Amino acid sequence: MGPTACLSFEPDEARRLLWLPLAVRHKLDGCGLRLSLLEWQALPLDTRAELLHLPAGADFALCALHAGASRDTRLRQPVRLEAYEVAQALDCDAAAAGAWLAAATPFAHYVLSRRNRAETWVAAGGVGLAAR
C-alpha cells in the first residue's frame, strides 16, 4: 500500500495537484502504469485528488487506466541500493546504512535512489540515521 497524501517535502505545485505528487508516481510505478505530466494536468482536479487519495491496488489501477494512464512498456529493474551508496548519499557510516536498508520500506528505497532527493529526504525526517 503506497502513500495516500503528498509528502512533506514536496513543492506547493504538487500539493495543489498541478504537478504529479510522488505518492501518485509511486503507485503508478507499482502498477506498471505511466501518466505524463501533460496527461496529469489535463485531468479534472477531482480525478487527480482521487488518484492521490486512493490506496495502491486494483481500485487505484482501474481509476488510473480510466483516467488515461497507459501500460509502461519500458523495461525497469527494481531499485536495488547498496549500503555504500546509502552511506555516501546520507553521509553516515556503512553499518548504519546497512541497518537502514534492512528496515526501510520499498518507497524509502525509491525516494533515496533518486540522488537529488536524498538531502530532502533526510531533512524531512525520512531516515532515522545519525550522521557521522
C-alpha positions as CSV (number, residue, x, y, z in Angstrom):
1,M,0.0,0.0,0.0
2,G,1.5,3.3,-1.1
3,P,1.2,6.8,0.5
4,T,-2.2,8.5,0.0
5,A,-1.1,12.1,0.6
6,C,1.6,14.5,-0.6
7,L,4.9,14.1,1.2
8,S,6.0,17.0,3.5
9,F,9.0,18.0,1.3
10,E,7.1,18.2,-2.0
11,P,6.7,21.6,-3.6
12,D,3.4,23.5,-3.4
13,E,2.7,22.7,-7.1
14,A,2.5,19.0,-6.1
15,R,0.2,19.8,-3.1
16,R,-2.1,21.8,-5.3
17,L,-2.0,18.9,-7.7
18,L,-0.5,20.9,-10.6
19,W,2.4,18.5,-10.6
20,L,2.3,14.8,-10.2
21,P,2.8,14.0,-6.5
22,L,5.4,11.4,-5.6
23,A,2.7,9.3,-4.0
24,V,0.8,9.0,-7.3
25,R,4.0,8.4,-9.2
26,H,4.9,5.6,-6.8
27,K,1.5,3.9,-7.1
28,L,1.6,4.2,-10.9
29,D,5.1,2.6,-10.9
30,G,3.9,-0.2,-8.7
31,C,1.0,-0.9,-11.1
32,G,3.3,-0.7,-14.2
33,L,1.4,2.3,-15.4
34,R,2.5,5.6,-16.9
35,L,0.9,9.1,-16.9
36,S,2.8,12.0,-18.3
37,L,2.7,15.5,-16.7
38,L,0.6,16.8,-19.6
39,E,-1.9,13.9,-19.2
40,W,-2.0,14.6,-15.4
41,Q,-2.6,18.3,-16.0
42,A,-5.4,17.5,-18.5
43,L,-7.3,15.5,-15.8
44,P,-10.1,17.2,-13.8
45,L,-9.0,18.2,-10.3
46,D,-11.3,15.8,-8.6
47,T,-9.8,12.9,-10.6
48,R,-6.3,14.0,-9.6
49,A,-7.4,14.1,-5.9
50,E,-9.0,10.7,-6.2
51,L,-5.7,9.2,-7.7
52,L,-3.8,10.7,-4.8
53,H,-6.1,9.5,-2.0
54,L,-6.8,6.0,-3.3
55,P,-4.6,3.4,-1.8
56,A,-2.4,1.4,-4.2
57,G,-4.1,-1.6,-5.5
58,A,-6.7,-2.7,-8.0
59,D,-9.1,0.2,-7.4
60,F,-6.2,2.7,-8.0
61,A,-5.1,0.9,-11.2
62,L,-8.6,0.9,-12.6
63,C,-9.1,4.6,-11.8
64,A,-5.7,5.4,-13.4
65,L,-6.5,3.4,-16.5
66,H,-9.9,5.1,-16.8
67,A,-8.1,8.5,-16.4
68,G,-5.9,7.7,-19.3
69,A,-2.8,6.0,-17.8
70,S,-1.1,3.6,-20.1
71,R,1.0,0.5,-19.6
72,D,4.6,1.3,-19.0
73,T,6.4,-0.7,-21.6
74,R,9.9,0.4,-20.7
75,L,12.0,-2.3,-19.1
76,R,12.6,-1.4,-15.5
77,Q,14.7,-3.0,-12.9
78,P,13.7,-2.9,-9.3
79,V,15.6,-0.3,-7.2
80,R,18.5,-2.0,-5.5
81,L,20.6,0.1,-3.3
82,E,23.9,-1.0,-1.8
83,A,25.0,0.1,1.7
84,Y,27.9,2.1,0.4
85,E,25.5,4.1,-1.9
86,V,23.2,4.9,1.1
87,A,26.2,5.8,3.3
88,Q,27.6,8.2,0.7
89,A,24.2,9.8,0.0
90,L,23.3,10.3,3.7
91,D,26.9,10.9,4.9
92,C,26.7,8.1,7.5
93,D,28.8,5.0,8.2
94,A,28.2,1.8,6.2
95,A,27.0,-0.2,9.2
96,A,24.2,2.3,9.9
97,A,23.3,2.4,6.2
98,G,23.1,-1.4,6.1
99,A,20.8,-1.4,9.1
100,W,18.6,1.2,7.5
101,L,18.5,-0.7,4.2
102,A,17.3,-3.8,6.0
103,A,14.5,-1.9,7.8
104,A,13.4,0.6,5.1
105,T,10.2,0.4,3.1
106,P,10.3,0.0,-0.7
107,F,9.0,3.6,-1.0
108,A,12.0,4.8,1.0
109,H,14.4,2.9,-1.3
110,Y,12.6,4.5,-4.3
111,V,13.0,8.1,-2.9
112,L,16.5,7.6,-1.8
113,S,17.5,6.1,-5.1
114,R,16.8,9.5,-6.7
115,R,20.1,11.0,-5.6
116,N,18.8,14.6,-5.9
117,R,16.1,13.8,-3.3
118,A,18.4,12.2,-0.6
119,E,19.1,15.5,1.1
120,T,15.4,16.5,1.2
121,W,14.5,13.0,2.5
122,V,16.9,13.3,5.4
123,A,15.8,16.9,6.2
124,A,12.2,15.7,6.2
125,G,13.0,13.1,8.8
126,G,12.5,10.2,6.4
127,V,15.6,8.4,7.6
128,G,16.4,7.7,11.2
129,L,20.2,7.6,10.9
130,A,22.7,9.5,13.0
131,A,25.1,11.5,10.8
132,R,28.8,11.0,11.2
